[in-house]
């Protein structure tokens, strides 16, 4: 496997190339011997851990499999978006024009994915979204296939589950950005459909999160249940402040998405999260032989990171590319059509690409935090089969 690390973009040269003849010519590159994949991830900045995890998942797949996909030698070209959409778009343009990639991949955040989507459309290249959970992502380009998740779907399951436990009133606290609002909406709609009543929907600033006043507001309202969603990177602060305000002992039923209790940071949050329930589609103690192998290899390849959902999404993104190119005999021109309906076993369980949405279908798990040895883990206590909507 050949891997190139991100290098400086040449913006003036790139701008000139984009100005010539409408810019791109994706299909002409499909016959190249090497399969050149441009991977755009936040490898620095506030979401750098997300980028490292997806990158490690990609590299774990390549360590377990031959360095050819569809009979073509793989060249992975990594670029750092710094978690900024305008940088992600610039990197995508440079990968298409100067590096002649056949596939765009990665996209660890929703702003990155939405910024790169028009590049994939214009270049007529498949784009594999391995990190973003925003609901609008797959509709941003017909060239997108997603192996990550849909945050609104996860939140909907959380709302249905909490209502089913007999909770009558709830408050939600989410990060104030696209996926946060989607999770708020999904949870509230499902909770009220299950007979509950939302008494407040609170949003913390995305760019400069300050959770204390919102948590205090939630406590003052005395709801039966509290739903939380923030992106990875903000979760440790949120849960520490939750514990410091005594909410864990208040009798309020807490439920979160898995982002809040991500395996990569859960031990840093500490025992305050013991017993907390979350809804997600992966746990590093998911009981399958494939997952056990993935977890061990991921930790080795990453230099000690715990396996988590972002790593699995990167791993499955590469599996999707492998299976699709087997169908197309190494060609990428008809990649998206060939990917529709593909199914395989993932470390998270059985998955499938929905032919209508190009999104991933996967079971959800009700998880509870327990201690196993020296680690806190999310133990799956129930399975909720959920197709993508």
C-alpha positions in Angstrom: 0.0 0.0 0.0 1.3 3.5 -0.9 0.4 6.3 1.5 1.0 10.0 0.9 0.7 12.5 3.7 -0.8 15.9 3.1 1.4 18.5 1.5 0.9 22.2 0.9 -1.7 23.2 -1.6 -0.7 25.4 -4.5 -3.8 27.7 -4.6 -2.7 29.9 -7.5 -1.9 27.0 -9.8 -5.1 25.2 -8.7 -7.2 28.3 -9.4 -5.8 28.5 -12.9 -6.4 24.8 -13.6 -10.0 25.1 -12.4 -10.6 28.0 -14.8 -9.7 26.0 -17.9 -12.3 24.1 -19.7 -14.8 23.8 -16.8 -12.4 22.1 -14.5 -12.6 18.4 -14.1 -12.6 15.2 -16.1 -13.2 12.3 -13.6 -14.2 9.3 -15.7 -11.0 9.5 -17.8 -9.0 8.5 -14.8 -10.8 5.3 -14.1 -8.5 3.2 -16.2 -5.3 4.1 -14.4 -3.4 1.2 -12.9 -3.2 2.6 -9.4 -6.4 3.3 -7.5 -5.8 6.8 -6.1 -8.1 7.6 -3.2 -8.1 11.2 -1.7 -8.9 11.0 2.0 -9.9 14.4 3.5 -10.0 14.4 7.3 -9.6 16.8 10.2 -6.1 15.8 11.3 -5.5 19.0 13.2 -7.8 21.4 15.1 -10.7 20.7 17.4 -11.8 17.5 15.6 -8.3 16.0 15.1 -9.2 12.9 17.2 -12.0 12.1 14.8 -9.6 12.3 11.9 -7.0 10.1 13.6 -9.7 7.5 14.3 -11.0 7.3 10.8 -7.5 7.2 9.4 -6.6 4.4 11.8 -9.7 2.5 10.7 -8.7 2.8 7.0 -5.2 1.6 7.9 -6.5 -1.3 9.9 -8.5 -2.5 6.9 -5.5 -2.2 4.7 -3.3 -4.1 7.2 -5.8 -6.9 7.1 -6.3 -7.0 3.4 -4.2 -7.1 0.2 -2.9 -3.7 -1.0 -5.0 -4.0 -4.1 -8.7 -3.3 -4.5 -10.5 -4.5 -7.7 -7.1 -5.6 -9.0 -5.7 -2.0 -8.7 -2.8 -1.0 -6.3 -4.1 1.4 -3.7 -2.6 4.9 -3.3 -4.1 6.7 -0.2 -3.5 10.4 -0.3 -4.4 12.0 3.0 -5.3 15.7 3.3 -6.0 17.8 6.5 -9.2 19.8 6.5 -8.4 21.2 9.9 -12.2 20.8 10.5 -13.0 23.8 8.3 -15.3 23.3 5.3 -13.5 25.8 3.0 -10.2 24.1 3.6 -11.8 20.7 2.9 -13.2 22.0 -0.4 -9.8 23.4 -1.4 -8.1 20.1 -0.6 -10.7 18.2 -2.6 -10.2 20.4 -5.7 -6.4 20.0 -5.4 -6.8 16.2 -5.1 -8.9 16.1 -8.2 -6.9 18.4 -10.4 -3.3 17.7 -9.3 -3.5 14.2 -7.8 -6.0 12.8 -10.3 -7.8 10.8 -7.6 -10.5 8.3 -8.6 -12.4 8.4 -5.3 -12.9 11.0 -2.6 -13.3 9.7 1.0 -13.1 10.5 4.7 -15.1 13.7 5.6 -15.1 13.5 9.3 -17.5 16.4 9.9 -20.7 17.6 8.3 -19.4 21.0 7.3 -16.5 19.2 5.5 -18.8 16.8 3.7 -21.2 19.5 2.6 -18.4 21.6 1.3 -16.8 18.8 -0.7 -20.1 17.5 -2.2 -20.2 20.0 -5.1 -16.6 19.0 -6.0 -17.6 15.3 -6.2 -20.6 16.2 -8.3 -18.7 18.3 -10.8 -15.8 15.9 -11.0 -18.2 12.9 -11.4 -16.3 11.0 -8.6 -17.7 8.8 -5.9 -17.5 10.3 -2.5 -17.4 7.9 0.6 -18.5 9.7 3.7 -16.9 8.0 6.7 -17.5 10.4 9.5 -20.3 13.0 9.1 -23.7 12.1 10.6 -25.7 15.1 9.2 -29.0 14.1 7.7 -28.5 16.4 4.7 -25.3 14.9 3.6 -26.4 12.1 1.2 -28.8 14.5 -0.5 -26.0 17.0 -1.2 -24.7 14.9 -4.1 -25.9 11.9 -6.0 -22.3 10.7 -5.9 -22.2 10.3 -2.1 -22.4 6.9 -0.3 -22.2 7.0 3.5 -20.7 4.3 5.8 -21.0 6.5 9.0 -24.5 7.1 10.5 -27.5 9.4 10.5 -27.7 11.3 13.8 -31.4 12.1 13.5 -32.1 8.4 13.3 -30.1 7.6 16.4 -31.9 10.4 18.3 -35.3 9.1 17.2 -34.5 5.7 18.7 -33.5 7.5 21.9 -36.8 9.3 22.1 -38.8 6.2 21.5 -36.8 4.2 24.0 -37.1 6.9 26.8 -40.8 7.2 26.3 -41.0 3.4 26.5 -39.4 3.5 30.0 -42.4 5.5 31.3 -40.8 9.0 31.3 -43.5 11.6 30.8 -41.5 14.8 30.5 -38.1 15.5 28.9 -35.6 18.3 28.2 -33.0 18.1 25.4 -29.6 19.8 25.3 -27.7 19.7 22.0 -24.9 21.5 20.3 -26.2 24.4 18.2 -25.3 23.2 14.7 -26.9 21.1 11.9 -26.6 17.6 13.4 -27.4 18.9 16.9 -30.7 20.5 15.6 -31.4 17.3 13.7 -30.9 15.2 16.9 -33.1 17.6 18.9 -35.9 17.3 16.3 -35.6 13.5 16.0 -35.7 12.9 19.7 -38.5 15.3 20.4 -40.8 14.0 17.7 -40.2 10.4 18.7 -40.6 11.1 22.5 -43.9 12.9 22.0 -45.1 10.2 19.6 -44.5 7.7 22.4 -46.7 9.8 24.8 -44.1 12.1 26.4 -44.0 15.9 26.5 -41.0 18.1 25.7 -40.8 20.9 28.2 -37.6 22.6 26.8 -35.2 22.3 24.0 -31.8 23.8 24.9 -28.9 24.5 22.5 -25.3 25.2 23.6 -23.0 27.3 21.3 -21.1 25.0 18.9 -18.0 27.2 18.5 -17.6 28.0 22.2 -19.5 25.5 24.2 -20.5 26.5 27.8 -22.7 23.8 29.2 -23.0 24.9 32.9 -25.9 27.3 32.4 -27.9 25.0 30.2 -27.4 22.0 32.6 -28.6 24.2 35.5 -31.6 25.2 33.4 -32.4 21.6 32.7 -32.1 20.7 36.4 -34.4 23.6 37.4 -37.1 22.3 35.1 -37.1 18.9 37.0 -37.9 16.7 33.9 -38.3 13.0 34.1 -35.6 12.6 31.4 -32.7 14.5 29.8 -31.4 13.9 26.3 -27.9 15.0 25.4 -26.0 15.3 22.1 -22.7 17.0 21.4 -20.0 16.1 18.9 -16.9 14.2 19.9 -14.4 16.6 21.4 -17.1 18.3 23.6 -18.4 15.2 25.4 -15.8 15.0 28.2 -16.5 18.6 29.4 -20.3 18.1 29.1 -20.3 14.9 31.2 -17.9 16.3 33.9 -20.2 19.4 34.3 -23.2 17.1 34.4 -21.7 15.2 37.3 -20.4 18.3 39.1 -24.0 19.7 39.2 -25.3 16.6 40.9 -27.5 15.7 38.0 -26.4 12.1 38.2 -28.0 11.9 41.7 -31.0 14.0 40.8 -33.3 11.2 39.6 -33.5 12.6 36.1 -33.2 9.8 33.6 -30.3 10.5 31.3 -30.1 9.2 27.8 -27.5 10.2 25.1 -26.3 9.4 21.7 -23.2 7.3 21.6 -21.1 10.4 20.6 -21.4 11.5 24.2 -20.0 8.3 25.6 -17.4 7.6 22.9 -15.0 4.8 23.7 -12.0 7.0 22.9 -12.8 9.4 25.8 -15.1 7.5 28.2 -12.2 6.6 30.6 -11.2 10.2 30.8 -14.8 11.2 31.8 -14.6 8.7 34.6 -17.1 6.9 36.9 -19.7 9.7 36.7 -21.0 7.9 33.6 -21.4 4.4 35.2 -24.9 3.2 34.4 -25.7 5.9 31.8 -27.8 4.7 28.9 -27.0 5.6 25.3 -28.2 4.7 21.8 -25.7 3.9 19.2 -24.7 1.5 16.5 -21.4 0.3 17.8 -19.6 -0.7 21.0 -16.0 -1.9 21.2 -17.3 -4.9 23.2 -19.9 -5.9 20.5 -19.9 -9.7 20.7 -18.6 -10.9 17.4 -15.4 -12.5 16.2 -15.0 -9.9 13.5 -15.2 -7.1 16.0 -12.8 -8.7 18.4 -10.2 -8.9 15.6 -10.9 -5.4 14.5 -10.5 -4.0 18.1 -7.2 -5.8 18.6 -5.8 -4.7 15.2 -7.1 -1.2 15.5 -5.4 -0.7 18.8 -2.1 -2.0 17.3 -2.3 0.0 14.1 -3.3 3.2 15.8 -0.6 3.0 18.5 -3.0 2.6 21.4 -6.3 4.2 20.5 -9.5 2.4 21.5 -11.7 1.2 18.7 -14.7 3.4 18.3 -17.4 4.3 15.7 -15.3 6.6 13.7 -12.7 3.9 13.3 -15.3 1.4 12.2 -16.7 3.9 9.7 -13.3 4.3 8.1 -12.8 0.5 8.1 -16.3 0.0 6.5 -15.6 2.7 3.9 -12.7 0.7 2.7 -14.8 -2.5 2.7 -17.4 -0.7 0.6 -14.8 0.3 -1.9 -13.4 -3.3 -2.0 -16.9 -4.9 -2.6 -18.0 -2.3 -5.1 -14.8 -2.6 -7.2 -15.2 -6.4 -7.2 -18.5 -5.8 -8.9 -17.2 -3.3 -11.4 -13.9 -5.1 -12.1 -11.9 -2.2 -10.8 -13.7 0.6 -12.6 -15.1 3.6 -10.7 -17.3 5.1 -13.4 -20.4 3.1 -12.2 -19.3 3.0 -8.6 -22.4 4.5 -7.0 -24.8 2.4 -8.9 -22.8 -0.7 -8.0 -22.7 0.2 -4.3 -26.5 0.5 -3.9 -27.8 -2.5 -2.0 -24.4 -3.9 -1.0 -24.5 -5.8 2.3 -21.7 -7.1 4.5 -20.7 -8.0 8.1 -19.2 -5.0 9.8 -17.6 -4.9 13.3 -20.8 -3.2 14.3 -23.0 -6.0 12.9 -24.8 -6.6 9.6 -25.0 -3.4 7.4 -26.4 -2.5 4.0 -26.3 0.5 1.6 -29.9 1.6 1.1 -30.5 1.8 -2.7 -32.7 4.8 -2.4 -30.8 7.0 0.0 -27.2 5.7 -0.4 -27.1 5.8 3.4 -26.1 2.9 5.6 -28.7 0.6 7.2 -27.7 -0.8 10.5 -29.1 -1.9 13.8 -29.1 0.3 16.9 -28.1 -0.8 20.3 -29.3 0.3 23.8 -26.0 0.5 25.7 -25.2 0.9 29.4 -21.8 2.0 30.8 -20.2 -0.7 33.0 -16.7 -1.3 34.2 -14.7 -4.2 32.8 -11.3 -4.5 34.3 -9.6 -1.1 34.1 -11.9 0.2 31.4 -15.4 1.7 31.2 -17.3 0.1 28.3 -20.7 0.5 26.6 -22.4 -2.9 27.0 -25.2 -3.7 24.5 -28.3 -4.6 26.5 -30.8 -4.6 23.7 -30.9 -4.4 19.9 -33.3 -2.2 17.9 -33.4 -3.1 14.2 -33.7 0.2 12.3 -33.6 0.8 8.5 -32.5 4.1 7.2 -35.4 6.5 6.6 
